[in-house]
Amino acid sequence: MKPTLVVMAAGMGSRFGGLKQAEPVTEDGKGILDFSVYDAKKAGFGKVIFIIREDMESDFKNLIGNRIAKTISVEYVYQDMSNLPAGRTKPFGTGHAIYCCKDIVKEPFAIINADDYYGQNAFYEIGKHLAHAKKGEYAMTAYMLENTLSKNGTVSRGVCEVENGYLKQVTEYTKIAADCSYDFNGRKAILPGSTPVSMNLWGLTPDIFTYIVKDYQDFLANADLMKDEFFIPTVISNAVHQKKATVQVYKNMDKWYGITYREDLAEIKEAIGGYIKNGLYRGI
C-alpha cells in the first residue's frame, strides 16, 4: 500500500497577506505545492489529501487542486471550525487539522505544510521509511536551523533533541532571527546553526489517531480555547514519552524554503527556477 501525503492548507497566511498556498513561484503559474506533490509522487506516494477550510474550497480548487488532480489522486478534508468559541476565527492548530482526517486516512502517511518547500531528498527518506513502518514507528525530517530562517523577519522553530537517531523531544522557540538569535528572558541568545529543527514533515502510521483523539479531548477540556493551539508535535511527543511510539529522525542538509513573509517569494522563485534549469523537475 502506497503512503498518502496529507497537506495542511487551511491557513490564509496573515503575515503574508492572502492565500499564500496559491502564490505562483514560476512564470507559468505553478506554486510550491506543485513541486511538493511532484516530489512526493516520485518518492512513491499514491494520494494527496488537502486539509482546507470549507469557505476556501472553490478558490483552492481553482487555483491549485484541480491542476494537481490531473497528476495524482486528490481528496479534500474540511478543518471543522464548529468547536471554536465565539470571537475566535483561527483554527485550533496542526493537531486539530490532522484530527479532521481520522475517518479518512487508513494507511501510513506523511504530513506537510502547504506553503513549505522540502526538497526531493526529504520525501524520498520519509517515503522509504513509511513503506516498511510498523505501528508506532514514526519518522520526521530535521533540517539545520540555519537552512530554515528568513531574511525578512523572525520565525518560530521546533528545536529537536535527538538521541541515537531518535527524537526525544521538540521544544518551540519563537522570534528567531536570520542570525540564529532569539530573545531569552530579555537578553539575546544564539542557537547553533546546525541545530536540528522540525518543519512539520512527519511520517506517521494510523495508530496516531488514537492519541490525537484523546489529546484533543483533553485540550478541549483544559485549554484556553480563545488563544491556545493544539499542535501535532505535542501529540507525537506525548506518545514518545509514554513509550507508545518512536520517531526516527532523518537529518537533511538541504535548504528549506517557506513563505512566511511576502518578501520571501523572491528567494523561493530564484531557487526553484534554478532547480528547473538544472533538470530536477522535468515534465512538471
Secondary structure, DSSP 8 states (H G I E B T S, - for coil): ---EEEEE-----TTTTS-GGG---STT---HHHHHHHHHHHTT--EEEEEE-GGGHHHHIIIIIHHHTTTSEEEEEE---TT--TT--S---HHHHHHTTTTT--S-EEEEETTEE--HHHHHHHHHHHTT--TTEEEEEEEEGGGS--TTS-EEEEEEEEETTEEEEEEEEEEE-TTSEEEETTEEEE--TT-EEEEEEEEE-TTHHHHHHHHHHHHHHHS-TTT----HHHHHHHHHHTTS-EEEEEEE-S--EE-SSGGGHHHHHHHHHHHHHTTTTTT-
